[in-house]
């Protein structure tokens, strides 16, 4: 059965930190879809369900994942930086590493997208492309594992402590605006 992007999040824009964590679950789920297809299809022509699931997962990483990155880099992290203090400075060292992860993930996703798009277009891929795809997906899985753990267990809870409720609501409004939504 094909996967869908449109599953309702558990949280809303009034809870932006929790909504960012919800997005992590989608990242994990769609990355698992990509990895599963690469691991089981072995470069052969994909069935219709596989094609639909692959198309949905690729669309997620092309469209939704960049908004998630912007939510962090343009809304959350700058507000954390503006708080100042030693504890914030220590946390910001982690944030700097997370931003570097975003760049690395973007490069890997571009390559994965290119290979999968070729697979969809040509119906098969070469063993060399399949090997590169598996390598890139393993790199993404390793990167996301630590990145998501750090954000969910350290950065987001810390942000919840240092950012007041109005600031969190502003972040939520910006997140909604990135998606073409208006909230109060």
N, C-alpha and C positions, 0 to 999 in steps of 0.2 A: 504494500500500500504506500503511495507517495506521501512524503511529508509536506506539511503546510507551514508557511511563515506565520499566518494569522492567528496563532494561539493567543488567547487573552493573557496578558501579564498578570501576575499576582498583585502588583502594586500599581499606583498611578503617579502622575506628575507631582502630586503633593508630597510624595515620598521618593525623591529623586535618587537617593543613595540606594534604596532598596530596589528601585527600578533598574538601576545600573547592574545590580547583582542579578536581577531577572534576565537581563540581556546576556550575562555570562552563561546562564543555563542554555540560552539559545545558541550561543557561540559553540558551547560544548556539544550540543545536539547536532548542529549542522556540520561541525568538523567531523563528528563520528559518522555521519552520513557519507561525507566525502571519503573518509578513510575506509569505511566498509565497502564502498563501491570499488575503490582502487584495489583493495585486498582480495575481493572475491571475483571480480570480472576479468582480471588478468589480461587486459588489453583487448578483449573480444568485443563484438557488437553488444550494446546494452539493450536490455528489454525495456519496454515502455515504462513500467513502474520505475526502473532504475533511471531512465532518462528524465522522467518527471521529478524524481527526488533530487537528482543531480542539478537540474535546472533551478529548482527552488533553493537549494543550498548555495549555489553560485550566486543567485540573485541576492540572497541574504548578505553574503560577504561583499558584494558589489555596492549594495544600496544601504542596508541598515547598519552594518558594522562601521562604516566611516562616520555615521552620525553618532554612534556610541563613542568613538574616539574623540570626536569634536566635543561631545558632552563632557568628557574628562578634561581634555586639553584646553578648551576655550571657556568652560564654565566652572568646573570643580577645582582643578589644580590652581588656576590663578587666584581664586578666593582663598584657598588654603595658604598660598604664598603670602597673601596680604595680611595674614594673622600675626606673623612674626613670633619671636620667642625661640628658645633653645629646643623645646620639644618639637615645634613646628619645623625648625631647621633640620633636625634629625629625620623627621618624616619626609621632608622634601628631597632628601637624598634618594629615598625610595621612589618618589614621584619622578625624579629625573631618569632613573633606570626604567621606569614604566613607559615614559615617553620614548625612550630609545627602543623599547620592545615594540611600540606601535609602528615605528618606521621599519623595523625588521619584519614584523608580521605583514605589513603592506607589501613589501617586496616579495615575500614568499607567496602571499595570496595572488599577486599578479602572475607569478609563474604557474601556480596551480590552476588559476583561471584559464590561462593560455593553453595549457596542456589538456585540461578537461574540455575546453571549447573545441579544440582540434579533434578530440575524441568524439564529441557529439557530431561534429561536421563530417568527419571521415568514417565514422562508425567503428574504427579500430585505432590503436596507437602502437607504435613500435616498442619493442622491449626496452630500448634505451629511455624512451619517454616515460614508460611505465615505472622504470627504476627511479628516474628523477622525481616523478610524481610521488612515489612512496617515500622517498627521502624528504621531499619538501613537506609532506603531510606529517611525517614523524617529527620534523623540526618544529612545525606549528604546534603539534600536540605538546611537545616538551616546553615550548615557550609559553603557551597558554596555561599549562598546568601551574607553573610557578607564578606567572603574571596574575592569573585570576585568584589564586590562593592569597597572594600578597594584598591585592585590592580588597577582596571580600573579608579577609581576617584582620588586616592591619589598617589600610588606608581609609576605607569607607567608615569603619567604626570610629577611627580617629577624627575624620571629617565631621561625623555626627556629633562628636563632643565639642569641637572647636567652632563649628559654624552654627550661628543662631538660626532659629526657625524661619525668620524672614529671608535670610540668605539662602537657605535650602529651598524655600519657595521660589525665589528668583531663579535659582538653578533649574528647578522644575519647569518654570515658564519658558526659559531659554531652550530646554530640551524639547518641549512641546512645539515651540516655534520652528525648530529645525525640522520638524515632521509636518509642518504646515497646519498645526493645531493652535487654537487660542484657548487659554484657560484663564480663570480669574486671577 
